[in-house]
Amino acid sequence: MRQNPVVHVIDDDDALRVALLRLLDAAGHEARGYASTGEFLLHALPPEHAGCLLLDVNLPGPSGLELQEVLEQHGCTLPVVFLTGRADVASGVRAMKAGAVDFLQKPVQRETLLGALERALAKDAAQHALRDESRELHALFASLTPREREVFDLVIGGKLNKQIADQLKTSERTVKTHRAQLMLKLGAESATDLGALAERLRRTG
């Protein structure tokens, strides 16, 4: 079951952080607040937990931009919405190039902020769905024997049973048996289905 997404609010302005947490709670979001990047790293949920970051650029200790880079280096894909009181073009460009969903300037309108966070949470949900699909597909393909995988690759390459038998130096009957088994394991009913599975596997990595 998918966890409830959490909006992590990281801002050293105590009054603003509390106000943001109240706003998010009123809007129906689960949110947690942190006064610094260090506090977030010490107390945040595991990086695979659903959610996003609402992150101030200028923070005591490592900046918001530095936290974004560290998270990326460690494979944490939580989407980031930046909120800053001193916006500059260089910081905005750096943040967006690193994958930030938005770069907002304080004070920010309620609807603008909530809209950016909705986009961030939608991005996170899509990333989780893609990872779930990838795990399921890899588990399916891991159930194939090495010979079944060879037959699979040749089938999606457009080879006929006789051609596959010639290439693998086996009988056409044996190829048909392997083909039937792999289709059963993968839940496929045709070569077209196998091709679609191969494309999904390629897309999800």
Contacts in CASP RR format, 6 or more apart in sequence:
PFRMAT RR
TARGET T0000
AUTHOR 0000-0000-0000
METHOD contacts of the structure
MODEL  1
MRQNPVVHVIDDDDALRVALLRLLDAAGHEARGYASTGEFLLHALPPEHA
GCLLLDVNLPGPSGLELQEVLEQHGCTLPVVFLTGRADVASGVRAMKAGA
VDFLQKPVQRETLLGALERALAKDAAQHALRDESRELHALFASLTPRERE
VFDLVIGGKLNKQIADQLKTSERTVKTHRAQLMLKLGAESATDLGALAER
LRRTG
2 50 0 8 1.000
2 128 0 8 1.000
3 49 0 8 1.000
3 50 0 8 1.000
4 30 0 8 1.000
4 50 0 8 1.000
5 29 0 8 1.000
5 30 0 8 1.000
5 50 0 8 1.000
5 51 0 8 1.000
5 52 0 8 1.000
5 121 0 8 1.000
5 124 0 8 1.000
5 125 0 8 1.000
6 30 0 8 1.000
6 31 0 8 1.000
6 32 0 8 1.000
6 45 0 8 1.000
6 49 0 8 1.000
6 50 0 8 1.000
6 51 0 8 1.000
7 24 0 8 1.000
7 29 0 8 1.000
7 30 0 8 1.000
7 31 0 8 1.000
7 32 0 8 1.000
7 51 0 8 1.000
7 52 0 8 1.000
7 53 0 8 1.000
7 54 0 8 1.000
7 117 0 8 1.000
7 121 0 8 1.000
8 31 0 8 1.000
8 32 0 8 1.000
8 33 0 8 1.000
8 34 0 8 1.000
8 40 0 8 1.000
8 44 0 8 1.000
8 51 0 8 1.000
8 52 0 8 1.000
8 53 0 8 1.000
8 54 0 8 1.000
8 55 0 8 1.000
8 78 0 8 1.000
9 17 0 8 1.000
9 20 0 8 1.000
9 21 0 8 1.000
9 24 0 8 1.000
9 31 0 8 1.000
9 32 0 8 1.000
9 33 0 8 1.000
9 34 0 8 1.000
9 54 0 8 1.000
10 33 0 8 1.000
10 34 0 8 1.000
10 35 0 8 1.000
10 36 0 8 1.000
10 37 0 8 1.000
10 39 0 8 1.000
10 40 0 8 1.000
10 53 0 8 1.000
10 54 0 8 1.000
10 55 0 8 1.000
10 56 0 8 1.000
10 59 0 8 1.000
10 64 0 8 1.000
10 67 0 8 1.000
11 17 0 8 1.000
11 20 0 8 1.000
11 33 0 8 1.000
11 35 0 8 1.000
11 54 0 8 1.000
11 55 0 8 1.000
11 56 0 8 1.000
11 59 0 8 1.000
11 83 0 8 1.000
12 35 0 8 1.000
12 36 0 8 1.000
12 56 0 8 1.000
12 59 0 8 1.000
12 60 0 8 1.000
13 56 0 8 1.000
14 35 0 8 1.000
16 106 0 8 1.000
17 33 0 8 1.000
17 35 0 8 1.000
20 31 0 8 1.000
20 54 0 8 1.000
21 31 0 8 1.000
21 32 0 8 1.000
21 33 0 8 1.000
23 110 0 8 1.000
23 113 0 8 1.000
24 30 0 8 1.000
24 31 0 8 1.000
24 117 0 8 1.000
25 31 0 8 1.000
27 114 0 8 1.000
29 117 0 8 1.000
32 43 0 8 1.000
32 44 0 8 1.000
32 45 0 8 1.000
34 40 0 8 1.000
34 43 0 8 1.000
34 44 0 8 1.000
35 60 0 8 1.000
36 59 0 8 1.000
36 60 0 8 1.000
36 61 0 8 1.000
37 59 0 8 1.000
37 61 0 8 1.000
37 62 0 8 1.000
37 63 0 8 1.000
37 64 0 8 1.000
37 66 0 8 1.000
37 67 0 8 1.000
38 61 0 8 1.000
38 62 0 8 1.000
40 67 0 8 1.000
41 67 0 8 1.000
47 71 0 8 1.000
47 74 0 8 1.000
47 75 0 8 1.000
47 76 0 8 1.000
47 77 0 8 1.000
47 78 0 8 1.000
50 121 0 8 1.000
50 124 0 8 1.000
50 125 0 8 1.000
50 128 0 8 1.000
51 78 0 8 1.000
51 79 0 8 1.000
51 120 0 8 1.000
51 121 0 8 1.000
51 124 0 8 1.000
52 78 0 8 1.000
52 79 0 8 1.000
52 80 0 8 1.000
52 81 0 8 1.000
52 101 0 8 1.000
52 117 0 8 1.000
52 120 0 8 1.000
52 121 0 8 1.000
52 123 0 8 1.000
52 124 0 8 1.000
53 78 0 8 1.000
53 79 0 8 1.000
53 80 0 8 1.000
53 81 0 8 1.000
53 120 0 8 1.000
54 81 0 8 1.000
54 83 0 8 1.000
54 113 0 8 1.000
54 117 0 8 1.000
55 64 0 8 1.000
55 67 0 8 1.000
55 68 0 8 1.000
55 80 0 8 1.000
55 81 0 8 1.000
55 82 0 8 1.000
55 83 0 8 1.000
56 64 0 8 1.000
56 82 0 8 1.000
56 83 0 8 1.000
56 84 0 8 1.000
57 63 0 8 1.000
57 64 0 8 1.000
57 65 0 8 1.000
57 82 0 8 1.000
57 83 0 8 1.000
57 84 0 8 1.000
57 85 0 8 1.000
57 86 0 8 1.000
57 87 0 8 1.000
57 91 0 8 1.000
57 95 0 8 1.000
58 64 0 8 1.000
58 84 0 8 1.000
58 85 0 8 1.000
58 86 0 8 1.000
59 67 0 8 1.000
62 70 0 8 1.000
64 82 0 8 1.000
65 91 0 8 1.000
65 94 0 8 1.000
65 95 0 8 1.000
65 98 0 8 1.000
68 80 0 8 1.000
68 95 0 8 1.000
68 98 0 8 1.000
68 100 0 8 1.000
69 98 0 8 1.000
71 78 0 8 1.000
71 80 0 8 1.000
72 98 0 8 1.000
77 124 0 8 1.000
77 127 0 8 1.000
78 124 0 8 1.000
79 99 0 8 1.000
79 100 0 8 1.000
79 101 0 8 1.000
79 119 0 8 1.000
79 120 0 8 1.000
79 121 0 8 1.000
79 123 0 8 1.000
79 124 0 8 1.000
79 127 0 8 1.000
80 95 0 8 1.000
80 99 0 8 1.000
80 100 0 8 1.000
80 101 0 8 1.000
80 120 0 8 1.000
81 100 0 8 1.000
81 101 0 8 1.000
81 102 0 8 1.000
81 104 0 8 1.000
81 113 0 8 1.000
81 116 0 8 1.000
81 117 0 8 1.000
81 120 0 8 1.000
82 92 0 8 1.000
82 95 0 8 1.000
82 100 0 8 1.000
82 102 0 8 1.000
82 103 0 8 1.000
82 104 0 8 1.000
83 104 0 8 1.000
83 105 0 8 1.000
83 106 0 8 1.000
83 108 0 8 1.000
83 113 0 8 1.000
84 91 0 8 1.000
84 103 0 8 1.000
84 104 0 8 1.000
84 105 0 8 1.000
84 106 0 8 1.000
85 105 0 8 1.000
85 106 0 8 1.000
87 103 0 8 1.000
87 105 0 8 1.000
91 103 0 8 1.000
92 100 0 8 1.000
92 103 0 8 1.000
95 103 0 8 1.000
96 103 0 8 1.000
101 116 0 8 1.000
101 119 0 8 1.000
101 120 0 8 1.000
101 123 0 8 1.000
102 116 0 8 1.000
102 119 0 8 1.000
102 120 0 8 1.000
104 112 0 8 1.000
104 113 0 8 1.000
104 116 0 8 1.000
130 204 0 8 1.000
131 204 0 8 1.000
133 200 0 8 1.000
133 204 0 8 1.000
134 204 0 8 1.000
134 205 0 8 1.000
137 197 0 8 1.000
137 200 0 8 1.000
137 201 0 8 1.000
137 204 0 8 1.000
138 201 0 8 1.000
140 185 0 8 1.000
140 186 0 8 1.000
140 197 0 8 1.000
141 149 0 8 1.000
141 186 0 8 1.000
141 201 0 8 1.000
143 185 0 8 1.000
144 152 0 8 1.000
144 182 0 8 1.000
144 185 0 8 1.000
144 186 0 8 1.000
145 178 0 8 1.000
147 168 0 8 1.000
147 178 0 8 1.000
148 178 0 8 1.000
148 181 0 8 1.000
148 182 0 8 1.000
148 185 0 8 1.000
149 182 0 8 1.000
150 168 0 8 1.000
151 164 0 8 1.000
151 168 0 8 1.000
151 175 0 8 1.000
151 178 0 8 1.000
151 179 0 8 1.000
151 182 0 8 1.000
152 182 0 8 1.000
152 186 0 8 1.000
152 194 0 8 1.000
152 198 0 8 1.000
154 163 0 8 1.000
154 164 0 8 1.000
154 167 0 8 1.000
154 168 0 8 1.000
155 164 0 8 1.000
155 179 0 8 1.000
155 191 0 8 1.000
155 194 0 8 1.000
156 191 0 8 1.000
156 194 0 8 1.000
156 195 0 8 1.000
156 198 0 8 1.000
158 191 0 8 1.000
159 167 0 8 1.000
161 172 0 8 1.000
161 175 0 8 1.000
161 176 0 8 1.000
161 179 0 8 1.000
162 172 0 8 1.000
164 175 0 8 1.000
165 171 0 8 1.000
165 172 0 8 1.000
165 174 0 8 1.000
165 175 0 8 1.000
168 175 0 8 1.000
182 188 0 8 1.000
182 194 0 8 1.000
183 189 0 8 1.000
183 193 0 8 1.000
183 194 0 8 1.000
186 193 0 8 1.000
186 194 0 8 1.000
186 197 0 8 1.000
187 193 0 8 1.000
188 194 0 8 1.000
188 197 0 8 1.000
END
